[in-house]
Amino acid sequence: MVVYSDIDLLVIKRGDFNSHQAAGNRYRQLHGVGRAVDIILVNPEPVEQHRHTHCLIITSALREGREASCAAAMPAR
């Protein structure tokens, strides 16, 4: 197993929300995990729109990342 220096999370959340408050809630939930955590919080629409744009973090997160949990799956493209 490879040990990484931090945890990068792409959180896809539907609906209207305050992104600062929602990200803050995630950071509080992850307090004490023993690693630095970076969170990117987005709506599904930009993910769908930019999923194949090579220079955005969304693309590499979808390609290289692992799904940690899912309340409702996004349609495959």
N, C-alpha and C positions, 0 to 999 in steps of 0.2 A: 504494500500500500504506500502510495506517495503522500507525503505530508506537505500540505500547502500552507502558505503564510496567512491567508485570510479566507473569508467566505464571501462570495459575491452572489447576491440573490436578485433575480428578476421576478418581481411580484406583479402579476397581471390581475387587475381588480376591475370588475364591472361597476357601472353606476357613477353617480356623482359623489365625490368625496374630497376632503381637504387633504392634499397629498402630503403636506408637512405633518399633519396630525396622524395620518395613517402610517407613514413611515416611522414616526416617533413611537407609535404603538408597537410596531414590529421590532424596533431597536430595543425597547423595554422588554419585550418577550424573549429576546435573544441575549439579554444581559447575563453574563456569567458563563458563556459557552467556551471561554478560554481562547478565543481568536478574534481578530478584528473582523468586522462585518460591514460590507457595503450593500446598500439596498437601492435598487432602481424600481420605482413603482409607476406603472403605466396602465392605461386602459387597453382593452383588446384591439380597438380600432387602429392605433398606430402600429401595434405589433403586426397585424394583418397587412397593413399598408407598406411597412418597411422590412418585412421578414427576409427579403432577398437583397436588401441594400448592403453591399459588402462592407461599407465603412462604419456601420452602426453596431453598437454593442448588442442590440437586440438579436441581430443575425447570428453572431458568435455564441450568444447565450442559448439560443434555440438549437444551434448545431452541436455545441460542445457540452452543454449543461445537462444536468439530470433533474427530472421532475421530482420534487420533494413531496408535494401534495397537490391535490386538484379537487376543487369543489364542483366544477363543471368543465368538461373537456372542450377545448377549442377545436373547430373543424380542421381536419387535415387538408393541406393544400399540395 
